[in-house]
Amino acid sequence: MKRLRHFLSSMVGRLFVILLLGMGVAAIGATMLASAKRQQEFERQNLTRIADRLQGYINLLDGNPELRERLLEVGGPSVRALPPGAREGKLDTALMAVLDDRPGPAARAQVHFTSFRSCLPKLQDLLPPPPPPGHRRPPRERDPSFIPPKCRAVELVLSDGTPLKLALDSPAVAHNGILAVDPVFLTLLVLAIAVLAYVVARMASAPLQALSSAAEELGDDLQRDPLPLAGPREVRRAAEAFNAMQQRLQRHLSERTQMLAAITHDLQTPLTRLRLRLENVTDEALRERLIGDLAAMQALVREGLELARSAESAEQRAALDLDSLLESIVEDAAESGADVAFEAGSGAVLMLRPLAMHRLFSNLVDNAVMYGQRVRVRASRRDGATVVVVADNGPGLAPDQLEAVFDPFVRLETSRSRETGGSGLGLTIARALAEKDGARLWLRNRPEGGLEAVVEWPAAAGGAPRPAGVVRPE
């Protein structure tokens, strides 16, 4: 049911339902209309045959006065003398309209519906005996696939002025009503319409799905290949607009990076001169404070440049052994004296950018060591997804601050003291690196205290067997 709701909420599902209903109603309506036309033609031909029999018998009576009594006694095909006392019902205008075009006395005939007993005078002798008193027969269900037999009373005047009353019967005939559609034919029709509707819906939504996928990939990789200019005119125009937008974004990001690089380069000289001059300050305490502020400025400039480069990096992806990368980062941190351990691996091999991933997890581990002292790193696989958790035993964060720390230049002093340094760009850079490789990065508080940084790759980017050429950082 969940898959059905997901399918119906998509454009493919909605187009499929609209086309299925529209084409189904049109096809079934056309089938019913054709069936009605066939039924009308069948009834017209049936009336023509009845009129032919009646006219043949009347012409025989009209042309043979000496044999008329004998012919009336014997009767003709479905035609005989009307018994006296027969009650006449409504006019049969359809049969009278057919007789109007016939020559001879039949054109002036009056035709009324009457009881079928008038056509079969001895019918009561053929019926079963009546049931005993108090017995009720179950009602018969009328078969809609047959037209019941009918009896008509025909009044006319022969050419010599002799009035004549005849009983004309028509047998039961098979009847395919307007709604009588072959279930096999209807099933095949609906299946054919459903297949056609699904194919058309997929074809109509394919360009939009391609555009949506390209937009998602553009968020991860601004240097992706442009969309191919193929398909209908509207699709080509949309692809052209998307490619133009991608080029503008690339140019804007390149200009921003170049601007930050130029600012960084231009600031290096005055900052170096300031540092040399600060060395001549005689007050040692003041000198240390000023040098610390200058170092913070230099770190801020460098990290601002790293933030810009993290979104523009053109590093190629490679099959990366994730466990080897994490073990290498943990060993480097442990050699520097930090309490860091790698608890469990996932065995996943992902197509990632090795240098970017090293920067991502180094940033997370250094951040955890700085504020939590004791750090544990573990990787796992669940439902095809690959998850890496970097946990510390620090003070954690307030629930409303778990997302705010990813904003640039945000430092929350309630949990991250300013004395520890940092420019407020570390987590911003880490999330940018993770998202560029198709992962999600978020923070959560541990129930036993501390903070966890979670990096997750969805099942679509899940691990693969270790192929030849896998990158294993040392």
Summary of the structure (lengths in Angstrom):
residues: 474
radius of gyration: 46.7
end to end distance: 48.7
largest distance: 156.3
contacts: 1301
relative contact order: 0.07
helix: 54%
strand: 16%
